[in-house]
Amino acid sequence: MVYGKKWWSCLATAALVVFTLSATAQAADIKLDIKESVWELKPGLSTTVWTYNGTIPGTPIVVHEGENVIVEGVNHLPVTTNIHWHGLVVPNDQDGPNRVIEPGASFRYEFTAKEAGTYWYHSHYRPVLTQVDMGLYAPFIVKTNADDKYSGDHILVLDDWYLDENGNRLTGTARGTMERYGNIETVNGKTGEAIEPLVFKPGELHKLRFINASTAAYHTLQLDGHSFRVTHTDGHPLVEPYMTDKVTLAPGERLDIEVAADGKEGQVYHLTSDRPALGINIPIEYKGKAVHQVVSPFISPASKSFPGIAEKTPDYVLELGSTMMTKMSDHTGTTGAMHDMAGMNHMMNSESGMVTNGMQSKDMPMNMSMSGMQWTINGKVFPETDPLQVTVGKVVKIRFWNKDTQGMHPMDHPIHLHGTYFQVVSLNGAPPERETWKDTINVPAGQYVDVAFKMEEPGTWMLHCHILDHEDGGMMTMIEAK
Ligand SMILES: [Cu+2]
């Protein structure tokens, strides 16, 4: 367990409590103190963070499929916040954007963990970039009995931080682009040699759950000497799992993979990212004698593809783009976009209290205001974007067309849907390699992706880019489900 012995035992205890409860009351009751802390990324490098219960990532919530979950969020921060249950299907009034928690207040979220899978929870209070970048994220795991049959079930939350050598937050981005990229990358809040090794015995079969909590960074991972068997995308089991040597996660995405421990006692391998110098390097240590080969407990589900979906004309075509604003000082502009930007800046400066919090004032998404970039859906910037009207229980097909290819800033956009999840129907008109269900889909620059879904819960749900600079900068719309 990369959380380390302490973390894993903590997780195991939490799980044990939950499982004990689930056997009796069928309920998990969790309290989250949302508070500022100091977190050590590695010996000699600590930074001020915002946390769920004092750790990065926050307390993992581990429950069983079908369990009732009550989470009390207590806000000790000087700013308003909320909690979004990323990927979980919950009632509309129990999801973050509709349930803010003011400073000093608390809220008890309650819902049923309907479907097993690897999810996560994070702040969705705008500017979302600031709150997630400060550390307000954590895993949310809904387990099945099969998960307990792996030799190890490991949660690996990926993130990046932009800090100076003393752990002070730096403004802007480490990569010279407009999005906020870090110069230090972490697994479960630790970087470099502070990352605890995973320990394998020859013959074992380990389950790894990757969660990309970065606000903009993609992470590509590989394990020398081993292949990955991908079993779940964004928590959803694949009808046809597949083998690969490398996986890439866009911001917001999750992947569950199996790794067969086919090394030998005493060997050490490394699970690394494509930017190893930034610190993601997880040692895999073989210790102990070989065990009988562990067989995968994963059972592929039956196909649940929507009939005739490939031929259906999209109900909506959403063009993803960006525009360069003239000047921030030009508030005489009458477009809603201009007003939105002005509103965002007002919010950043007053409502979020960053100015009084010295550390935070440097951390504003200046890229948005300073660069003057706006991120658009069908040419409009949230909240001026046109909401989508859908009927609960009826299949909706949407085409995301990434036309953000002009000029200096072509970007992929990982689009995330709240309230349900979707089938990936096609990529540039061609069917995907395998039936795939997700809640966050990367739409590459210049390409288009069709997805289809059924809203299960009525209410107003968000649809937005999970590069949080883009989300805060306007690439968001609402789905009104009735
Ligand atoms: Cu984007």
Residues whose N, C-alpha, C, O or C-beta is under 5 A from the ligand:
A	BS01	CU	D412 H413 P414 C465 I467 H470
